[in-house]
Amino acid sequence: MGRALLAGQPLDLGPLDVLTSRELEVLALLGQGLAAAEIAKVLHRSVKTINTHRENIGKKLKIDDRVKLANVATRAGLRFADAEKERV
């Protein structure tokens, strides 16, 4: 995955482009080490909703482990604010 996460620049998310903006937010927060309950508080959603998003992310990326998902976010340099940026 290229690192095109510069301020004001459109994002090239590569394989992460299949994710919705909300899923990118969840993935970014997972990459910061937040647990589902913490992510739920940040996004004002239920823990069940966050877990559903995490499951959907895993299906789309073919990754079934939360730690591996967090590693994907970290390697991509994904930040919470990136979810709302224009995509390439």
N, C-alpha and C positions, 0 to 999 in steps of 0.2 A: 504494500500500500504506500503510495506516495504521500509525502507530508506537505499538502497544499493548504494547510490550516492557518494561513496568514490573515491578519485582520483586513477586512474589506475585500478579500479575495474569495471568489466562488470556490466551493469545496469539491475536490475529487475524492469521493469516498471509496472508490474501488468496490470491493465486495460488500462493503457496508451500505452501499447505495440502495439495497433492497429494503432497508429499515425505514420505518416512519420516523417523523421528528420525535415523537414521544418515545419510541424504542431507542433512538439515539441518545435521548436524555437519560433513560434508564441505564443504557450500556455505559455511558460516560460516568454516571454516578457509581456503577459497579466497579469501574476502573479506578475510582478514587477510594475504593475499599468500603463503601457504605453497604450496610445490610438492607434487606428488603424493608424492614420497619423504618429505617432512617430515610430511605428513598421515598417511601410513602409519605412521610412528613414533609419532605422537601417539595414533592409534587402535589401535595394535598389530595392523595388518592389512598385507597385501602391497600393493605398488605396483599390481599388476594389479587387485586388489580395489578400490582407490581409483579407478583409472581407469574401472572398470566402473560404480562409483557415479556418477562424474562424467558418463559417457555417459548413464546413466539419468536423471540430473537434467536434462541437456541435452534429452533426448527429451521429458520431461514438461513442461519450460518452453519447448520449441521454440527453444532457444538452442544453437548448435553451436560456440561459441567460449569457451575457458576464461576469457579476460579479461572477456568480457561476463557470464559467470556470476559472476565475482568482483564486478563492478560491481553486479549485482542484489543480492548479499548486503550490499554496502556501503550501497547506497541504502535497503535495508530495515532497516538497523541490526541485522542478524542477528548474534547472538553464539553462541559454542559452547554455552553453558549454556542457551540458548533451546530447544535441541532436545528437552530433557526436560520442558519446562514443559507444563502443561495447555493444551489448545487450546480456543478458543471453538467 
